[in-house]
């Protein structure tokens, strides 16, 4: 009986230790990158020695299209840029108003028994100024104001034409710079620079926590969200001069 009791205590202690370990995860992350040579000729191979305790590693070589300073992570600073945000400015409405008024007047001539009130429609559009909308939502709002004048497709075109798309303003010309993801079990990386210049080669390391279950965990909801994980990132860099 005593033996069974001891086994139960041991199993319970192990279980509690497991939970404690999950709660106190060490997310401190360090990475290091060194080059076998820091001055090279064009198209000469540079081999980088990479170490760290991260779980994922990405190298930004620093040449065009691969600058860490122009990466999604740095430029957005955690802001969401994949969320649509269309805004109608007063300046755009002022440009649109005479065009729309002419269309309304022409419609009224052809439809004397179902005329539209230009003043009411323009006032409705004015109420949308400086507010953020998804593209489809903005199109619906426009159509609500003049359903007999514009189709839904027409309204979508009007949103693109007169609303400012602020959802992509953080995206640099040519898109965000990209890095190369490395196999964490084989961290050696080699690269050739095809243009003379000075390049900052940056290593980004990330360590992810275990899933932070909330509510009933996966019992009732088997979806997963990035907000259920904690993470730590760290970077290191080396300068390469190409002559």
C-alpha positions, 0 to 999 in steps of 0.5 A: 500500500505504501508503495502504491502511495509513493508511486502516486505521489511521484506521478503527481509531482512529475505532472505538476513539474511539467505544468510549472515548466510550461509556465516558466519557459525560458524565452531568452534568445541569442544569436551570433553571425560571423563571416570567414572574411569581411572584404571580398571581391564581386561574386566571391563566396562568403561563408557565415558561421551562425550560432544561437539558441533560437528555433528559427533563423533568417538571414538578410544579406543586405543587398537590394531586396534583402535589407533587414531595415526594409523587412516587414518586421522592421517597417510595420513595427507590429502594425497590421498591413494586411487589413483593408483600410479605405478612406474618402478624403474631402479633397477626393469628394470635392473632385467627385462631387461635380462628376456625380452631380452631372450623372444624377442630373442625367439620370433624372432626365431619363427617369422623371418618375424616380428622380434622385436628390443630389444634395441628399446623396452628397450629404451621405457621402460627406458623412463617410469622409475621413472614416476607415472602411473595408473595400466591400463595406465602402462599396455597400455604403455608396450603393445604399445612397444611390441603389438605382444609379449604381450597381455594386460593381460600379460602387467597387470601382468608385471606392478604388477611384476616390477612396485612399487605400491606406492598407498598403501605405507601409509597403515599400516600392517593390515590396518588403525585403526578404530573408533566407530561412535556415535549417536550424540543424544546419546553420552554415550559410554561403552567399555571393554579392554581385555588386560592389558596396558595403552590406550589413548582413543581419541574422534574425533569431526567434524562439516561440513559447508553448501554446498558451491555452485559454478557456477549454483549450482545444476541447471546444475550439480547435482553432489556433491563433498567434496571440496564444504564443509568446516569443522572443527575437534577437539579431546580430549582424556583420558588415561585408565590404565588396570591392 
